[in-house]
Amino acid sequence: MNKIGMITLGAAIILGGSIGFGAINHGFAQENPSKTVESKASHELIGIEKAKAVALEQVDGIVESIELEKYNGQTYYEVDIDKGNKDFDIDVDAYTAKIIKIDESRDDDDDDDYEVHASAATKGSLISEKEAIAIAKKNITGEVVEIELDEDGGRYEYEMELKTSNGEADITIDANSGKVVELENDDE
């Protein structure tokens, strides 16, 4: 084989190897789960209101709490719903709003909790969750990642955690009056 033939053969091998390596590498990129995580991270979270609505489509009850959780690389909202003598933990994907799982258990610790929540809500004496979030956002710049309606000494309160630019903040709002009861902010 002459010199030109050897150079041509060598160039063909190198070029073929590069094309083959690129095709293989591209194939791995398509199957690489970290690419899926990166593309999800670029999307917006669905938010607490959407997660609540999706969970209530599955179980019609009283939402006791909603928390933004992350486990094994998956980000989801854990929505706790009380319905009669049962508790439901519903995990909603934080990006797609798809139900991940629903766990059902007996509500043994607070048998009259449902009736108390229901009677307070039907009287219209409590501010809505949406109103409580608006009050929190007037006091703190951030995204609500956890909210819970809790009874404390006969008074109902919304307890919230917000993710801020400097960390996190916790705020407690009286569910009857809408007044801020407690505020802890890492920003200050």
N, CA, C and O of each residue as an XYZ file, in Angstrom:
752
protein
N       0.854     -1.167      0.000
C       0.000      0.000      0.000
C       0.906      1.238      0.000
O       1.909      1.276      0.713
N       0.560      2.218     -0.778
C       1.386      3.416     -0.836
C       1.040      4.368      0.301
O       0.126      4.116      1.087
N       1.786      5.467      0.372
C       1.619      6.437      1.454
C       0.227      7.066      1.445
O      -0.374      7.243      2.504
N      -0.282      7.399      0.286
C      -1.601      8.035      0.182
C      -2.678      7.054      0.628
O      -3.635      7.451      1.292
N      -2.537      5.797      0.277
C      -3.490      4.777      0.705
C      -3.467      4.611      2.208
O      -4.523      4.452      2.820
N      -2.288      4.644      2.825
C      -2.160      4.497      4.279
C      -2.789      5.696      4.998
O      -3.476      5.531      6.006
N      -2.552      6.880      4.480
C      -3.118      8.091      5.096
C      -4.640      8.077      4.969
O      -5.352      8.421      5.913
N      -5.128      7.683      3.809
C      -6.569      7.610      3.590
C      -7.202      6.586      4.517
O      -8.247      6.843      5.115
N      -6.563      5.412      4.636
C      -7.071      4.360      5.536
C      -7.057      4.839      6.977
O      -8.028      4.631      7.704
N      -5.975      5.476      7.402
C      -5.873      5.999      8.772
C      -6.943      7.045      9.049
O      -7.572      7.035     10.107
N      -7.148      7.951      8.091
C      -8.169      8.983      8.254
C      -9.552      8.363      8.338
O     -10.378      8.799      9.140
N      -9.816      7.353      7.523
C     -11.118      6.667      7.542
C     -11.353      6.003      8.885
O     -12.465      6.057      9.411
N     -10.327      5.376      9.453
C     -10.462      4.717     10.763
C     -10.741      5.747     11.848
O     -11.623      5.556     12.685
N      -9.990      6.833     11.829
C     -10.189      7.877     12.848
C     -11.575      8.496     12.706
O     -12.293      8.639     13.696
N     -11.956      8.861     11.491
C     -13.258      9.456     11.247
C     -14.380      8.494     11.635
O     -15.343      8.895     12.287
N     -14.260      7.237     11.239
C     -15.268      6.226     11.588
C     -15.371      6.036     13.086
O     -16.470      5.916     13.626
N     -14.224      6.007     13.764
C     -14.222      5.866     15.224
C     -14.887      7.045     15.898
O     -15.631      6.874     16.863
N     -14.625      8.248     15.395
C     -15.235      9.450     15.967
C     -16.746      9.437     15.791
O     -17.493      9.758     16.715
N     -17.183      9.065     14.602
C     -18.627      8.999     14.339
C     -19.266      7.930     15.219
O     -20.329      8.155     15.796
N     -18.630      6.781     15.323
C     -19.153      5.691     16.159
C     -19.201      6.079     17.625
O     -20.183      5.800     18.312
N     -18.129      6.731     18.114
C     -18.087      7.152     19.503
C     -19.167      8.196     19.775
O     -19.826      8.162     20.815
N     -19.345      9.127     18.831
C     -20.387     10.147     18.986
C     -21.770      9.533     19.050
O     -22.609      9.967     19.840
N     -22.015      8.528     18.229
C     -23.326      7.860     18.228
C     -23.555      7.124     19.534
O     -24.649      7.163     20.098
N     -22.512      6.451     20.011
C     -22.641      5.728     21.288
C     -22.861      6.716     22.417
O     -23.740      6.521     23.257
N     -22.063      7.776     22.441
C     -22.180      8.782     23.491
C     -23.554      9.440     23.459
O     -24.135      9.695     24.514
N     -24.077      9.716     22.286
C     -25.416     10.294     22.152
C     -26.476      9.335     22.694
O     -27.432      9.761     23.341
N     -26.305      8.061     22.431
C     -27.238      7.046     22.938
C     -27.261      7.009     24.452
O     -28.321      6.872     25.063
N     -26.075      7.133     25.063
C     -26.021      7.142     26.525
C     -26.676      8.398     27.081
O     -27.333      8.347     28.121
N     -26.505      9.502     26.411
C     -27.116     10.745     26.881
C     -28.633     10.624     26.883
O     -29.295     11.191     27.752
N     -29.196      9.892     25.922
C     -30.647      9.730     25.861
C     -31.147      8.880     27.023
O     -32.259      9.086     27.509
N     -30.340      7.934     27.467
C     -30.779      7.040     28.525
C     -30.350      7.508     29.906
O     -30.773      6.925     30.904
N     -29.534      8.527     29.990
C     -28.991      8.989     31.252
C     -30.090      9.652     32.084
O     -30.650     10.661     31.656
N     -30.412      9.110     33.263
C     -31.496      9.686     34.058
C     -31.188     11.092     34.556
O     -32.113     11.857     34.833
N     -29.902     11.456     34.677
C     -29.599     12.797     35.160
C     -30.081     13.851     34.176
O     -30.393     14.967     34.592
N     -30.153     13.539     32.891
C     -30.675     14.483     31.908
C     -32.154     14.753     32.185
O     -32.614     15.885     32.033
N     -32.899     13.725     32.588
C     -34.314     13.890     32.919
C     -34.456     14.808     34.122
O     -35.331     15.674     34.141
N     -33.598     14.628     35.135
C     -33.644     15.461     36.324
C     -33.336     16.906     35.953
O     -34.001     17.821     36.439
N     -32.320     17.128     35.083
C     -31.983     18.481     34.676
C     -33.143     19.139     33.954
O     -33.439     20.309     34.199
N     -33.808     18.403     33.061
C     -34.915     19.005     32.326
C     -36.084     19.298     33.255
O     -36.788     20.287     33.049
N     -36.312     18.476     34.263
C     -37.369     18.745     35.241
C     -37.046     19.994     36.041
O     -37.921     20.817     36.308
N     -35.760     20.131     36.429
C     -35.356     21.249     37.267
C     -35.596     22.584     36.574
O     -35.762     23.604     37.243
N     -35.615     22.593     35.269
C     -35.825     23.838     34.548
C     -37.301     24.233     34.525
O     -37.616     25.374     34.187
N     -38.196     23.341     34.868
C     -39.627     23.644     34.893
C     -40.008     24.255     36.238
O     -39.285     24.115     37.225
N     -41.130     24.919     36.260
C     -41.656     25.518     37.476
C     -42.362     24.468     38.330
O     -42.925     23.509     37.802
N     -42.331     24.652     39.639
C     -43.115     23.816     40.536
C     -44.591     24.137     40.319
O     -44.944     25.264     39.971
N     -45.447     23.139     40.526
C     -46.881     23.356     40.320
C     -47.476     24.240     41.409
O     -48.484     24.905     41.168
N     -46.889     24.266     42.586
C     -47.356     25.096     43.692
C     -48.316     24.355     44.603
O     -48.884     23.324     44.244
N     -48.475     24.904     45.772
C     -49.294     24.279     46.822
C     -50.764     24.196     46.413
O     -51.405     23.170     46.639
N     -51.303     25.248     45.822
C     -52.732     25.253     45.449
C     -53.051     24.142     44.450
O     -54.059     23.451     44.594
N     -52.203     23.968     43.442
C     -52.434     22.928     42.428
C     -52.292     21.544     43.063
O     -53.092     20.650     42.784
N     -51.273     21.362     43.921
C     -51.084     20.075     44.588
C     -52.307     19.732     45.448
O     -52.754     18.585     45.476
N     -52.835     20.727     46.138
C     -54.033     20.532     46.968
C     -55.222     20.116     46.103
O     -55.942     19.176     46.439
N     -55.421     20.818     44.994
C     -56.553     20.520     44.105
C     -56.455     19.101     43.549
O     -57.453     18.383     43.493
N     -55.256     18.699     43.140
C     -55.055     17.354     42.585
C     -55.340     16.293     43.651
O     -55.988     15.285     43.369
N     -54.858     16.522     44.866
C     -55.086     15.559     45.953
C     -56.572     15.467     46.304
O     -57.086     14.375     46.545
N     -57.257     16.600     46.333
C     -58.687     16.599     46.671
C     -59.537     15.940     45.582
O     -60.655     15.503     45.856
N     -59.024     15.863     44.358
C     -59.725     15.106     43.314
C     -59.711     13.615     43.640
O     -60.611     12.880     43.233
N     -58.696     13.171     44.370
C     -58.574     11.761     44.741
C     -59.378     11.433     46.001
O     -60.051     10.405     46.069
N     -59.298     12.327     47.005
C     -59.992     12.120     48.281
C     -60.623     13.443     48.687
O     -59.920     14.434     48.884
N     -61.948     13.461     48.814
C     -62.660     14.664     49.227
C     -62.707     14.695     50.745
O     -63.498     13.988     51.368
N     -61.849     15.524     51.333
C     -61.790     15.617     52.790
C     -61.221     16.965     53.194
O     -61.282     17.931     52.433
N     -60.666     17.024     54.400
C     -60.076     18.240     54.941
C     -58.558     18.138     54.817
O     -57.957     17.205     55.348
N     -57.934     19.090     54.119
C     -56.484     19.099     53.989
C     -55.894     19.598     55.297
O     -56.155     20.724     55.722
N     -55.097     18.747     55.931
C     -54.469     19.111     57.193
C     -53.114     19.754     56.994
O     -52.743     20.660     57.741
N     -52.363     19.297     55.990
C     -51.053     19.895     55.727
C     -50.585     19.561     54.316
O     -51.014     18.581     53.707
N     -49.691     20.409     53.820
C     -49.054     20.190     52.526
C     -47.578     20.532     52.706
O     -47.240     21.612     53.193
N     -46.702     19.609     52.313
C     -45.272     19.843     52.438
C     -44.581     19.512     51.126
O     -44.915     18.528     50.465
N     -43.613     20.344     50.755
C     -42.773     20.059     49.604
C     -41.634     19.181     50.089
O     -40.880     19.577     50.978
N     -41.502     18.002     49.516
C     -40.509     17.015     49.942
C     -39.602     16.650     48.779
O     -39.966     16.811     47.614
N     -38.426     16.161     49.110
C     -37.512     15.643     48.092
C     -36.917     14.356     48.650
O     -36.349     14.340     49.742
N     -37.060     13.266     47.874
C     -36.538     11.969     48.291
C     -36.062     11.215     47.065
O     -36.779     11.126     46.068
N     -34.880     10.683     47.134
C     -34.306      9.906     46.026
C     -34.347     10.662     44.701
O     -34.624     10.075     43.655
N     -34.073     11.948     44.747
C     -34.044     12.749     43.529
C     -35.409     13.147     42.998
O     -35.494     13.809     41.964
N     -36.484     12.757     43.683
C     -37.827     13.106     43.231
C     -38.402     14.178     44.150
O     -38.355     14.044     45.373
N     -38.940     15.231     43.565
C     -39.544     16.321     44.316
C     -41.060     16.178     44.214
O     -41.607     16.028     43.121
N     -41.732     16.226     45.368
C     -43.179     16.029     45.396
C     -43.793     16.785     46.566
O     -43.109     17.157     47.519
N     -45.093     17.000     46.467
C     -45.860     17.564     47.575
C     -46.520     16.407     48.309
O     -47.166     15.559     47.694
N     -46.356     16.378     49.629
C     -47.053     15.401     50.456
C     -48.270     16.110     51.036
O     -48.140     17.045     51.826
N     -49.451     15.655     50.635
C     -50.702     16.275     51.059
C     -51.388     15.323     52.030
O     -51.715     14.189     51.682
N     -51.603     15.808     53.267
C     -52.277     15.006     54.288
C     -53.738     15.429     54.353
O     -54.052     16.596     54.590
N     -54.632     14.454     54.137
C     -56.068     14.722     54.129
C     -56.745     13.867     55.199
O     -56.472     12.674     55.331
N     -57.634     14.509     55.958
C     -58.421     13.828     56.979
C     -59.834     13.673     56.426
O     -60.454     14.640     55.983
N     -60.334     12.424     56.461
C     -61.706     12.172     56.011
C     -62.330     11.175     56.972
O     -62.029      9.982     56.942
N     -63.197     11.685     57.817
C     -63.854     10.813     58.792
C     -62.841     10.173     59.721
O     -62.052     10.860     60.369
N     -62.870      8.844     59.779
C     -61.938      8.143     60.666
C     -60.725      7.620     59.902
O     -60.094      6.653     60.329
N     -60.391      8.258     58.765
C     -59.235      7.845     57.964
C     -58.359      9.044     57.633
O     -58.844     10.159     57.441
N     -57.061      8.786     57.571
C     -56.080      9.765     57.111
C     -55.514      9.286     55.789
O     -55.281      8.092     55.598
N     -55.296     10.212     54.886
C     -54.715      9.890     53.589
C     -53.462     10.739     53.386
O     -53.496     11.956     53.565
N     -52.375     10.101     53.018
C     -51.152     10.793     52.612
C     -51.040     10.617     51.111
O     -50.867      9.502     50.618
N     -51.140     11.719     50.388
C     -51.110     11.673     48.927
C     -49.872     12.425     48.449
O     -49.694     13.602     48.761
N     -49.020     11.739     47.690
C     -47.818     12.345     47.129
C     -48.111     12.756     45.691
O     -48.517     11.935     44.868
N     -47.899     14.048     45.397
C     -48.168     14.621     44.079
C     -46.846     15.133     43.510
O     -46.167     15.937     44.149
N     -46.478     14.676     42.316
C     -45.229     15.117     41.683
C     -45.248     16.641     41.585
O     -46.216     17.225     41.097
N     -44.178     17.281     42.050
C     -44.119     18.740     42.152
C     -43.973     19.443     40.804
O     -44.125     20.661     40.720
N     -43.677     18.674     39.741
C     -43.514     19.277     38.426
C     -44.632     18.897     37.454
O     -45.028     19.705     36.614
N     -45.145     17.660     37.570
C     -46.129     17.176     36.599
C     -47.553     17.109     37.148
O     -48.499     16.962     36.375
N     -47.721     17.212     38.456
C     -49.022     17.114     39.127
C     -49.610     15.703     39.060
O     -50.806     15.523     39.292
N     -48.792     14.713     38.750
C     -49.276     13.337     38.726
C     -49.212     12.750     40.134
O     -48.314     13.061     40.916
N     -50.191     11.890     40.436
C     -50.207     11.209     41.726
C     -49.103     10.158     41.736
O     -49.029      9.319     40.838
N     -48.248     10.206     42.752
C     -47.175      9.227     42.897
C     -47.667      8.055     43.734
O     -47.466      6.894     43.375
N     -48.324      8.373     44.871
C     -48.879      7.308     45.704
C     -49.931      7.880     46.637
O     -49.975      9.079     46.911
N     -50.783      6.969     47.116
C     -51.803      7.311     48.099
C     -51.726      6.271     49.207
O     -51.882      5.075     48.962
N     -51.485      6.738     50.426
C     -51.482      5.853     51.596
C     -52.696      6.190     52.446
O     -53.004      7.360     52.674
N     -53.376      5.163     52.907
C     -54.573      5.334     53.731
C     -54.325      4.664     55.075
O     -53.788      3.558     55.137
N     -54.721      5.347     56.161
C     -54.576      4.750     57.498
C     -55.744      5.201     58.378
O     -56.433      6.179     58.086
N     -55.938      4.450     59.467
C     -56.983      4.823     60.424
C     -56.558      6.063     61.183
O     -55.382      6.227     61.506
N     -57.499      6.926     61.467
C     -57.242      8.160     62.216
C     -57.595      7.896     63.676
O     -58.706      8.192     64.117
N     -56.645      7.339     64.419
C     -56.905      6.969     65.808
C     -56.592      8.075     66.808
O     -57.110      8.055     67.925
N     -55.757      9.038     66.431
C     -55.295     10.018     67.406
C     -56.238     11.186     67.652
O     -56.187     11.787     68.726
N     -57.093     11.529     66.702
C     -57.997     12.658     66.895
C     -59.339     12.384     66.225
O     -59.649     12.941     65.172
N     -60.123     11.519     66.852
C     -61.364     11.052     66.240
C     -62.359     12.169     65.933
O     -63.128     12.053     64.979
N     -62.361     13.257     66.725
C     -63.326     14.317     66.473
C     -62.737     15.447     65.644
O     -63.401     16.460     65.427
N     -61.508     15.293     65.180
C     -60.817     16.329     64.422
C     -61.595     16.723     63.173
O     -61.718     17.912     62.881
N     -62.112     15.772     62.443
C     -62.843     16.043     61.205
C     -64.070     16.902     61.487
O     -64.335     17.862     60.763
N     -64.814     16.567     62.523
C     -66.024     17.329     62.840
C     -65.676     18.766     63.240
O     -66.383     19.697     62.857
N     -64.589     18.958     64.008
C     -64.187     20.296     64.424
C     -63.782     21.118     63.211
O     -64.229     22.255     63.061
N     -62.935     20.557     62.336
C     -62.527     21.259     61.122
C     -63.745     21.575     60.265
O     -63.875     22.690     59.761
N     -64.620     20.622     60.099
C     -65.774     20.796     59.224
C     -66.713     21.866     59.777
O     -67.210     22.698     59.018
N     -66.964     21.858     61.084
C     -67.891     22.842     61.640
C     -67.297     24.244     61.569
O     -68.022     25.202     61.301
N     -65.998     24.384     61.802
C     -65.362     25.703     61.713
C     -65.381     26.203     60.270
O     -65.625     27.382     60.015
N     -65.127     25.316     59.353
C     -65.085     25.702     57.942
C     -66.478     26.066     57.427
O     -66.618     27.007     56.646
N     -67.517     25.327     57.858
C     -68.864     25.607     57.374
C     -69.403     26.914     57.953
O     -70.244     27.558     57.328
N     -68.939     27.311     59.123
C     -69.354     28.581     59.694
C     -68.735     29.747     58.939
O     -69.188     30.885     59.059
N     -67.712     29.462     58.171
C     -67.049     30.528     57.429
C     -66.207     31.423     58.308
O     -65.843     32.526     57.901
N     -65.892     30.970     59.504
C     -65.140     31.808     60.432
C     -63.639     31.798     60.165
O     -62.923     32.655     60.683
N     -63.153     30.866     59.384
C     -61.725     30.787     59.117
C     -61.396     31.454     57.788
O     -62.153     31.363     56.822
N     -60.244     32.131     57.763
C     -59.783     32.646     56.472
C     -59.337     31.450     55.636
O     -58.992     30.399     56.176
N     -59.349     31.616     54.341
C     -58.963     30.506     53.470
C     -57.445     30.342     53.458
O     -56.694     31.232     53.856
N     -57.032     29.188     52.993
C     -55.614     28.910     52.838
C     -54.977     29.929     51.888
O     -53.862     30.397     52.119
N     -55.696     30.260     50.832
C     -55.202     31.230     49.844
C     -55.005     32.603     50.497
O     -54.012     33.279     50.231
N     -55.941     33.010     51.342
C     -55.811     34.290     52.050
C     -54.627     34.264     53.003
O     -53.902     35.251     53.124
N     -54.431     33.141     53.679
C     -53.303     33.008     54.608
C     -51.966     33.104     53.867
O     -51.023     33.726     54.357
N     -51.891     32.488     52.694
C     -50.667     32.551     51.883
C     -50.412     33.996     51.446
O     -49.267     34.449     51.458
N     -51.463     34.723     51.061
C     -51.310     36.123     50.656
C     -50.781     36.971     51.810
O     -49.924     37.831     51.607
N     -51.285     36.734     53.013
C     -50.815     37.460     54.203
C     -49.338     37.140     54.456
O     -48.542     38.033     54.747
N     -48.985     35.862     54.341
C     -47.589     35.464     54.557
C     -46.675     36.150     53.553
O     -45.596     36.624     53.909
N     -47.109     36.202     52.290
C     -46.263     36.797     51.240
C     -46.168     38.318     51.367
O     -45.247     38.918     50.813
N     -47.100     38.956     52.087
C     -46.972     40.392     52.361
C     -45.872     40.633     53.384
O     -45.261     41.702     53.409
N     -45.622     39.636     54.227
C     -44.626     39.764     55.290
C     -43.268     39.178     54.930
O     -42.249     39.577     55.494
N     -43.250     38.232     53.991
C     -42.019     37.526     53.640
C     -41.967     37.345     52.125
O     -42.959     36.959     51.506
N     -40.817     37.622     51.540
C     -40.641     37.360     50.114
C     -40.093     35.944     49.975
O     -38.968     35.668     50.390
N     -40.878     35.057     49.399
C     -40.451     33.671     49.236
C     -41.570     32.795     48.712
O     -42.678     33.263     48.450
N     -41.263     31.520     48.565
C     -42.209     30.527     48.051
C     -42.660     29.625     49.201
O     -41.823     29.072     49.914
N     -43.965     29.472     49.387
C     -44.503     28.606     50.436
C     -44.188     27.148     50.076
O     -44.572     26.670     49.009
N     -43.493     26.454     50.967
C     -43.162     25.054     50.727
C     -43.874     24.123     51.712
O     -43.866     22.905     51.536
N     -44.483     24.695     52.740
C     -45.224     23.876     53.703
C     -46.310     24.730     54.335
O     -46.079     25.887     54.685
N     -47.500     24.148     54.479
C     -48.595     24.841     55.148
C     -49.420     23.812     55.913
O     -49.647     22.697     55.445
N     -49.860     24.215     57.099
C     -50.660     23.317     57.917
C     -51.675     24.138     58.706
O     -51.335     25.167     59.289
N     -52.921     23.674     58.718
C     -53.945     24.262     59.574
C     -53.916     23.467     60.866
O     -54.149     22.258     60.873
N     -53.627     24.161     61.958
C     -53.429     23.478     63.233
C     -54.274     24.159     64.304
O     -54.513     25.365     64.239
N     -54.722     23.391     65.280
C     -55.479     23.919     66.405
C     -54.509     24.047     67.579
O     -53.825     23.089     67.937
N     -54.458     25.246     68.175
C     -53.559     25.498     69.298
C     -54.339     26.224     70.396
O     -54.652     27.407     70.263
N     -54.645     25.521     71.461
C     -55.361     26.114     72.584
C     -56.735     26.637     72.211
O     -57.149     27.689     72.697
N     -57.451     25.911     71.349
C     -58.785     26.317     70.945
C     -58.803     27.324     69.809
O     -59.875     27.736     69.365
N     -57.630     27.727     69.330
C     -57.528     28.691     68.243
C     -56.897     27.995     67.033
O     -55.924     27.252     67.169
N     -57.467     28.248     65.845
C     -56.908     27.665     64.631
C     -55.866     28.601     64.042
O     -56.050     29.818     64.002
N     -54.758     28.003     63.581
C     -53.655     28.763     63.009
C     -53.152     28.088     61.739
O     -53.159     26.862     61.621
N     -52.719     28.907     60.802
C     -51.999     28.400     59.643
C     -50.515     28.537     59.955
O     -50.019     29.639     60.193
N     -49.819     27.419     59.953
C     -48.380     27.423     60.144
C     -47.746     27.172     58.786
O     -48.050     26.181     58.121
N     -46.849     28.091     58.374
C     -46.238     27.992     57.047
C     -44.726     28.107     57.127
O     -44.168     28.777     57.996
N     -44.082     27.424     56.180
C     -42.647     27.565     55.973
C     -42.460     28.072     54.549
O     -43.059     27.553     53.607
N     -41.626     29.086     54.408
C     -41.342     29.661     53.095
C     -39.854     29.542     52.796
O     -39.016     29.710     53.683
N     -39.539     29.257     51.558
C     -38.154     29.244     51.099
C     -37.853     30.647     50.608
O     -38.548     31.164     49.733
N     -36.804     31.276     51.173
C     -36.438     32.639     50.801
C     -35.062     32.645     50.144
O     -34.397     31.612     50.068
N     -34.651     33.792     49.679
C     -33.346     33.900     49.036
C     -32.203     33.661     50.024
O     -31.106     33.288     49.608
N     -32.434     33.865     51.306
C     -31.394     33.671     52.321
C     -31.598     32.428     53.183
O     -30.885     32.243     54.170
N     -32.546     31.585     52.835
C     -32.790     30.378     53.639
C     -34.270     30.084     53.727
O     -34.940     29.838     52.724
N     -34.764     30.117     54.953
C     -36.190     29.838     55.146
C     -36.772     30.756     56.195
O     -36.056     31.372     56.984
N     -38.096     30.833     56.181
C     -38.832     31.632     57.157
C     -40.050     30.835     57.594
O     -40.630     30.082     56.812
N     -40.426     31.011     58.842
C     -41.611     30.369     59.399
C     -42.561     31.470     59.852
O     -42.143     32.453     60.464
N     -43.845     31.294     59.545
C     -44.846     32.275     59.938
C     -46.091     31.538     60.412
O     -46.483     30.522     59.837
N     -46.702     32.057     61.456
C     -47.951     31.511     61.983
C     -48.997     32.618     61.904
O     -48.771     33.738     62.362
N     -50.144     32.285     61.316
C     -51.219     33.266     61.112
C     -52.487     32.744     61.769
O     -52.877     31.595     61.560
N     -53.125     33.591     62.561
C     -54.395     33.245     63.189
C     -55.427     33.028     62.084
O     -55.653     33.912     61.257
N     -56.056     31.842     62.073
C     -56.980     31.469     60.994
C     -58.331     32.169     61.109
O     -59.114     32.159     60.159
N     -58.612     32.775     62.256
C     -59.861     33.529     62.411
C     -59.679     34.995     62.040
O     -60.480     35.552     61.290
N     -58.633     35.620     62.560
C     -58.439     37.060     62.361
C     -57.520     37.401     61.196
O     -57.603     38.502     60.652
N     -56.655     36.488     60.808
C     -55.690     36.775     59.751
C     -54.460     37.507     60.251
O     -53.633     37.936     59.446
N     -54.320     37.659     61.562
C     -53.169     38.365     62.136
C     -51.969     37.435     62.250
O     -52.109     36.242     62.518
N     -50.782     38.010     62.038
C     -49.540     37.253     62.188
C     -49.287     37.049     63.674
O     -49.183     38.012     64.433
N     -49.190     35.788     64.085
C     -48.972     35.436     65.477
C     -47.474     35.306     65.762
O     -46.992     35.710     66.820
N     -46.746     34.730     64.792
C     -45.317     34.493     64.985
C     -44.621     34.573     63.633
O     -45.167     34.155     62.612
N     -43.391     35.125     63.644
C     -42.615     35.241     62.416
C     -41.142     35.040     62.729
O     -40.565     35.770     63.535
N     -40.538     34.049     62.089
C     -39.098     33.797     62.190
C     -38.547     33.818     60.787
O     -38.957     33.025     59.939
N     -37.593     34.746     60.530
C     -37.112     34.936     59.179
C     -35.580     34.939     59.164
O     -34.957     35.739     59.861
N     -34.973     34.049     58.374
C     -33.507     33.988     58.238
C     -32.970     35.231     57.545
O     -31.776     35.517     57.638
N     -33.835     35.984     56.843
C     -33.392     37.162     56.097
C     -32.982     38.300     57.020
O     -32.207     39.173     56.627
N     -33.493     38.295     58.229
C     -33.232     39.424     59.131
C     -32.046     39.151     60.015
O     -31.682     39.992     60.837
